[in-house]
């Protein structure tokens, strides 16, 4: 009888150890992107956290608005200096942007890129003044070809580069592009 209980206990111990090892392996695979959904959720959280809280000197929050095909973007400086942003490049495409106007139906106000409605094929010089630690809202030109939101997608990640100058030294163009792509929220309804 004692032989059977030892074998039973050994089998139970083995099963528990194998289960723990499988759970650890699945978590590791998910974190490294081998299980698509778990990996995407982790990468999306990391991207959102970086661009909303850790990016320096400008944090960025972006939401795609399907009826107009435009991005609604909130920029905030994280330094105690004024910044003049001159270029917004998404997935290696320069974009024109507009002032956010809550009184307009499409929330799009005057262009901030010298009257240019697009900066894709023409070199544009845009101008957005960012006060220290203040939030400025802008609207992009249509980007439905760059940001394929639709269906059940909750978000899309795209590379982002901002070109700016510190007000104290306007002759120098500086760039910010993080180690993570910008997470763009896709509304589900």
Secondary structure per residue as TSV (DSSP state, phi and psi in degrees):
chain	resnum	aa	ss	phi	psi
A	1	X	-	360.0	-38.6
A	2	X	H	-64.4	-32.3
A	3	X	H	-61.6	-42.6
A	4	X	H	-66.3	-40.4
A	5	X	H	-71.0	-33.6
A	6	X	H	-67.2	-41.6
A	7	X	H	-65.3	-39.6
A	8	X	H	-64.0	-42.9
A	9	X	H	-65.5	-40.8
A	10	X	H	-63.7	-41.7
A	11	X	H	-63.4	-42.8
A	12	X	H	-64.0	-45.0
A	13	X	H	-59.8	-44.7
A	14	X	H	-61.7	-44.1
A	15	X	H	-63.1	-41.8
A	16	X	H	-65.7	-44.6
A	17	X	H	-62.4	-43.6
A	18	X	H	-63.1	-39.7
A	19	X	H	-63.9	-43.1
A	20	X	H	-63.4	-44.4
A	21	X	H	-62.3	-40.0
A	22	X	H	-65.2	-41.8
A	23	X	H	-63.6	-45.1
A	24	X	H	-61.2	-42.3
A	25	X	H	-64.1	-42.0
A	26	X	H	-64.6	-40.9
A	27	X	H	-64.1	-44.7
A	28	X	H	-62.8	-43.1
A	29	X	H	-62.3	-40.6
A	30	X	H	-63.6	-43.0
A	31	X	H	-65.8	-32.2
A	32	X	T	-90.3	5.4
A	33	X	T	89.5	8.5
A	34	X	S	-80.5	-24.0
A	35	X	S	-103.5	106.7
A	36	X	H	-50.6	-49.9
A	37	X	H	-67.1	-45.4
A	38	X	H	-64.8	-43.8
A	39	X	H	-62.9	-42.7
A	40	X	H	-64.5	-42.6
A	41	X	H	-60.8	-42.9
A	42	X	H	-64.2	-47.2
A	43	X	H	-64.0	-38.6
A	44	X	H	-64.3	-44.4
A	45	X	H	-62.5	-43.9
A	46	X	H	-61.6	-45.2
A	47	X	H	-62.5	-47.1
A	48	X	H	-60.9	-44.1
A	49	X	H	-63.9	-44.1
A	50	X	I	-61.3	-55.6
A	51	X	I	-71.8	-25.0
A	52	X	I	-87.9	-26.6
A	53	X	I	-126.5	-31.8
A	54	X	I	-107.4	-19.6
A	55	X	-	-61.1	143.1
A	56	X	S	-136.2	136.4
A	57	X	S	-92.1	-1.7
A	58	X	E	-124.1	126.1
A	59	X	E	-93.9	152.7
A	60	X	E	-135.3	136.3
A	61	X	E	-130.1	128.2
A	62	X	E	-132.1	137.1
A	63	X	E	-129.7	134.0
A	64	X	E	-85.1	136.7
A	65	X	E	-114.6	100.5
A	66	X	T	-54.5	-41.4
A	67	X	T	-58.9	-31.0
A	68	X	T	-107.3	-14.0
A	69	X	T	72.0	20.0
A	70	X	E	-109.6	160.7
A	71	X	E	-96.2	138.4
A	72	X	E	-103.4	119.9
A	73	X	E	-123.1	134.3
A	74	X	E	-111.7	122.8
A	75	X	E	-110.8	138.7
A	76	X	E	-140.2	131.9
A	77	X	E	-79.5	146.8
A	78	X	-	-115.4	17.8
A	79	X	S	-128.1	166.4
A	80	X	S	-94.4	35.8
A	81	X	S	-129.5	154.8
A	82	X	-	-76.6	143.1
A	83	X	E	-127.4	140.0
A	84	X	E	-112.2	109.6
A	85	X	E	-83.9	132.0
A	86	X	E	-116.5	-17.5
A	87	X	E	-151.6	141.3
A	88	X	E	-125.4	112.6
A	89	X	E	-116.1	117.4
A	90	X	E	-115.0	121.9
A	91	X	T	52.5	45.4
A	92	X	T	64.2	20.2
A	93	X	E	-118.5	121.1
A	94	X	E	-72.1	137.0
A	95	X	E	-123.1	144.4
A	96	X	-	-82.4	151.6
A	97	X	E	-137.7	161.9
A	98	X	E	-126.2	158.3
A	99	X	E	-67.6	143.6
A	100	X	E	-79.4	126.4
A	101	X	-	-126.2	102.5
A	102	X	T	-64.1	-15.1
A	103	X	T	-84.3	-14.1
A	104	X	S	-88.7	147.1
A	105	X	T	-59.9	-41.1
A	106	X	T	-94.2	6.8
A	107	X	-	63.4	14.9
A	108	X	E	-101.6	123.5
A	109	X	E	-102.0	-151.2
A	110	X	E	-65.2	146.8
A	111	X	E	-67.0	143.2
A	112	X	S	-105.7	15.0
A	113	X	S	-121.3	52.1
A	114	X	T	57.4	34.0
A	115	X	T	85.6	-7.2
A	116	X	-	-73.7	132.0
A	117	X	S	-88.7	-15.3
A	118	X	-	-145.5	147.0
A	119	X	-	-117.3	12.9
A	120	X	S	-69.4	-45.5
A	121	X	S	-107.5	-8.3
A	122	X	S	-124.5	143.4
A	123	X	-	-73.2	117.2
A	124	X	-	-109.1	145.8
A	125	X	-	-113.5	109.7
A	126	X	-	-99.5	168.6
A	127	X	-	-149.2	109.3
A	128	X	E	-124.7	117.8
A	129	X	E	-85.4	125.0
A	130	X	E	-114.0	114.6
A	131	X	-	-75.0	158.2
A	132	X	T	-56.3	126.9
A	133	X	T	57.7	23.7
A	134	X	-	-106.1	154.0
A	135	X	E	-97.8	131.1
A	136	X	E	-122.7	132.8
A	137	X	E	-104.9	134.8
A	138	X	E	-132.8	165.9
A	139	X	E	-126.0	136.0
A	140	X	E	-87.2	166.2
A	141	X	S	-66.3	166.4
A	142	X	-	-56.1	135.6
A	143	X	-	-132.6	23.9
A	144	X	T	-60.1	-25.0
A	145	X	T	-77.9	-23.7
A	146	X	T	-94.1	-32.8
A	147	X	S	-116.0	87.4
A	148	X	-	-79.2	66.6
A	149	X	-	-76.4	144.8
A	150	X	-	159.7	161.1
A	151	X	T	66.9	-136.2
A	152	X	T	-92.0	5.9
A	153	X	-	-63.5	131.9
A	154	X	-	-95.2	-22.9
A	155	X	E	-164.0	164.0
A	156	X	E	-135.6	139.7
A	157	X	E	-107.9	133.6
A	158	X	E	-137.5	149.7
A	159	X	-	-68.8	145.9
A	160	X	E	-134.6	137.7
A	161	X	E	-136.7	128.3
A	162	X	E	-108.0	135.3
A	163	X	E	-110.7	133.4
A	164	X	E	-152.7	169.1
A	165	X	E	-134.0	141.2
A	166	X	E	-76.4	138.9
A	167	X	T	-57.9	-33.7
A	168	X	T	-69.3	-21.7
A	169	X	E	-139.7	70.0
A	170	X	E	-71.2	-11.3
A	171	X	E	-77.0	-15.7
A	172	X	E	-101.8	124.0
A	173	X	E	-90.4	121.4
A	174	X	E	-109.4	157.7
A	175	X	E	-128.6	151.5
A	176	X	E	-129.2	122.1
A	177	X	-	-146.6	121.7
A	178	X	-	-80.5	172.9
A	179	X	S	-72.2	-13.6
A	180	X	S	-120.9	148.6
A	181	X	-	-68.2	156.7
A	182	X	E	-73.1	132.3
A	183	X	E	-88.5	119.5
A	184	X	E	-106.7	122.1
A	185	X	E	-75.6	132.3
A	186	X	E	-107.3	111.8
A	187	X	-	-62.8	140.8
A	188	X	-	-88.1	-11.0
A	189	X	-	-134.4	360.0
